[in-house]
Amino acid sequence: MESERKATSYGLLAILIWSTAVALLRRVSETFGAIGGAALMYTLGAVMLAVLLGRPRLRGISRFYLLAGTGMFVLFEVAFSLALGYAGTDQQAIQVGIVNYLWPSLTVLIAIVMNNQPARWPVIPGTLMALVGIAWVVSGDTLTGVGFLAAIEANALSFGLATLGAVSFALYCNVTRKYANGKNLVTLFFSVTALALWLDYAFSDERAITLTFRGTLELVAASLSFALGYALWNIGVLRGNLTLLSTVSYFGPVFSSLFAAFWLDVQLSVHFWQGTLLVTLGSLLCWGATRQHPAARLAQAD
């Protein structure tokens, strides 16, 4: 019991650590460039994960998961990091971070199709609530179709990449659950992500990377946020209270926005927080719609 509580505390700590990712990666992108900064962070993160988790073991891993899992993970990480890097302002970067949190609702919807996940009717209003919350956050102070489209048009690349990241991570979660057989390949995934970003950097016209003291500190902090978060989350999921961890994880948009507003010194409106809460509540509804009643689980066990 004590070991379960300890593992759960590691998982909760991972959620808090991940909440710093948007703000830290935004600063890294501003200092080293959108592509170069992300490439540096995932390279250092891969080294940290290798130290924390050791070398990934590929024995018993299906070829399909090796290709599909790696592809979906790399697509998510590249899309997410570049979405933050290409955001026009710090406030827009925080909005992009919220768009990325569409993945929990998408994960549930894809699970229903891909993994035959049983679900109840609240999944429909939950998904709609999350989508309205995203539109609320992106549109600014007035929720209108014109305001939403104008905000998207202002930086379609960032918002498009954030949406692509949310879809790819939702696919990754479902593919991992079905084909990973409990194996953790995150060190490999980070390494391939770093390689993909360095290749992108080599063929881009982005400026040369210049190390600064403050920039290096933020780079180390961002890398640690991603690497340590994944390492702790892995322990929490395998040995902790998964129900508690799942519930708290859906408050990620709130934690992330709070830290980003503080770190990036951005004033977020009441309108923004209302949209963020809608995203969170919508995700919780979707998750709750897939949870079985204890009596149903007992009947299945019998």
N, C-alpha and C positions, 0 to 999 in steps of 0.2 A: 504493500500500500504506500509505503514511504517512497519507494522507487517510482511509483506511478505519479505521486504528487511532484516529485523532483523533475520527472520528464515533462509533466504538464507545465511546470514553471518555465522550463526551457522553451517550450512551444510558445507560451505567452510572451516571453522575452523576445523571441524571434519576430513576433507580430509588431512589437514596439520598435525593434531595430529596423525592420523593413519600412516602417513609417517615415524614416529619415531619408529613404532612397531618392524620392522625387527631388527634394531640395538639394541634397548633396550632388546628385548626378547633374542637376541643372548648373550648379556652380562649376563642376568639372568641365562641362561642355563649354561654358563661357570662357574658361581659362585656356583649355587645350584644343577647342574646336569640337563640333558635334560628333564627328567620326573618330578623330584622334583621341579625344577624351574618353569616349566609350571603349575604344580599343585598349587604351592604357588600363582602364578600370577592370575590364574583364580578364585581361592578362594577369594583373595582380590578384584579382579574385580567384582565378584558376590556381595560382600558386598557393594562395591561402587555403583553398579547399583541399588541395593535395596534401597539405600539412595536417589539416584538421580531420579529413576523412580517409586519407590514404589513396592509393591508386585504384581506379575503378576496376571491378572484376567483370569481365565480359562473358565468362563461362555460363552457359545456360540462358543467355539472352537471345531471343529470337532475332533473326535478321530484319524482320519487318519492324520490330520496335526500335532496333538500333538505327534504322534509317528514318522511320516516321517520327519517333520520339526526338531524335536529334534535330531533324528538320523543323518540327513544330516549336521546339524550345528555342533554337537559334533564331527562327523567324520572329518569335515573340520578343526576345531580348534585343535584337537589332532594331526592330520596329519601335519598341518602347523607348530605348535610349535615344534614337534619332528623333523621335517625336518630341522629346523634352529638349533636345539640343537645337532643333529647328524652330521652337516656339518663339514668337516675336517678342514677348515680354515675360517677366517672371509670373505675372498673374495668369497669362495664357498657359504657361508651363504647369501651373497648379490645375487649371481646367483640363489640360491634357491628361494629367494624372488621374482625375476623376473619370474621364472617358474610359481610361484603361480598366477601371473597376467595373466595367460592364461584364467582365469575364465570369464572375460567379453565376449570374443569371444565365449566361450563354452555356456555361458548363452543365447546368441542370437541363437545359433544353436539349443539348447535344446528347447527354446521358440517356434521356428518354428515347431518343432515336437509335443511338449507337449501342447502348448497353441494356436496352429494354428496362430502364429504371422506372419502377412504379411511381406515379405521381398523382396528386389530387388537384382539384380545381384551383386552389390559390396560386398555382404556378402561373396562371394567365394574368391575374391582376398584379402579381409580383413582378413579372417581366415588364408589363406596361408601366408600372410605377418606377422601375429602374430606368426605363427609356425616357419617361417624362422628366425624371431627375437629371439625367444627362443633358437633355434639351434645356432644362431650367438653368443649369450651371453654365452651359456654353453660351446661351442667348444673352447673358448679362442681366441688367436690372429689369427688363421687360420680357416676359415670355410671349413672344409672338413669332409667327412663321417667318416674317421679314427679318426680325432681330436674330433669329437662329441662323438663317441662311447667310446673313451678312457676316456673322461671327465665323461661320465655317469658311466663307469665301476669303476672309481676311488671312487665314492660314490653313488652307485645305490640306497641305502636305502634313502638318503636325497632327491634325485631327484624323486624317485618313490613316496615318501610320499608327496612331493610338488605337483606332478601331480595328485595324488589321492585327495589332498585337493582342487585343482582347480576344478576338476570334481564334487566333493561333494558340493562345495559352489555354483557352477552353478546350480546344481539340487535344492539346498536349495532356491535359489533366485526364481526359477520358481514355486516350490511348495508353497512358501510363497505368491507369487503374486496371485496364483490361489485359495488357500484354507485358508489363514490367516484371511480374512475378516477385514483387517485393524488393527488387534490386534498385540501388540508387546510383545513377550514372551522372549526377549533376556536375562532378569534376570534369568528366569528358565533355559534357554539354557546354560548360564554361569555356573550355579550351577551344572547341570548334567555333564558338561565338567569337572569341578573341581573334582567331585566324580569319574568319569571314570579315570582321571589321578592319583588320590590317590590310586585307586584300582590297577592300573598298577604299581605304585611305590611300593606298598606293596608286590607285587609278583616279583619285579625286584631285581637285585643285585646291584643297584645304591648306591652310598655312602650316609652316613647319612648327613642330612642337617645341616649346621652350619651357623648361621647368622653372618654377618659382617656389619659394618656401611655403607661402600660403596655399598655392595651388597643389603642391605635393601633399600637404597635410590633408586637404580636402579630398584628394585622390585616394589616399590611404583610408580615410574615413568612409568614403563611398564604397570602396572595394570591400572593406570590413563589413559594412552594412549588408551588402549582398551575400558575401561568402559566409559570414557568421550566422546570418539569418537563415540561410539554407541548411547549414550544419545543425543548428539548434532545432529548426523545424522538423528535420528528419528524425531526431531523437523523440520529439514530442509526439509525432504521428505514430511512430512505431511502438512506444511504450506508455504514452500519456493518455489523458482523458480526451478522446477525439471529439466527443460531443461538445465539450466546453471550448476546445480550441477552435472548432468550426464556427461556433456561435460568435466568439470574440473576433475571429478573423474578418467577419463581415463588417466590423466597425473600422476596418482599415482605412477607408476614405476619410473618416473623421480624424483619426490619429494623424494620417499623412498630411491632411490640409492644415491641421493645427501646427505641426512642426514646420511645414513649408512656409506658412504665413509668418512665423517667428523668424526662421532662418533667412528667408529672402526679403524680410521686412515689407510684406505686402498686406494691405488692408482688404479683408474679404467682406463683402456685403452680406446682409441678412438673407438676401435673395440667393447668394451662393450657398450658404449653409442650409437653407431650405431644400435646395436641389440635392445637396450631398446627403442629407438625411433621407430623402426619397430614394436615392440609389441604395443606401444601406438597408432601409426597411424593405424595399423591393427584393433585394438579394436574400434577406432573411425569410421572406415569404416563400420564395422559390425553394430555398433549402428546407424549410419546414414542410413544404408540400411533398417532398420526397422521403420524409422520415416516416417509418412505419409505426403504427400503434403497437405497444408492447404485446398486446394480445395476438396481433397478427404475426409478430416475430415468433411468439411461442407456438402458434399453430404451425408455422413453417418448420420449426424445430422438431415438432412431433411427427 
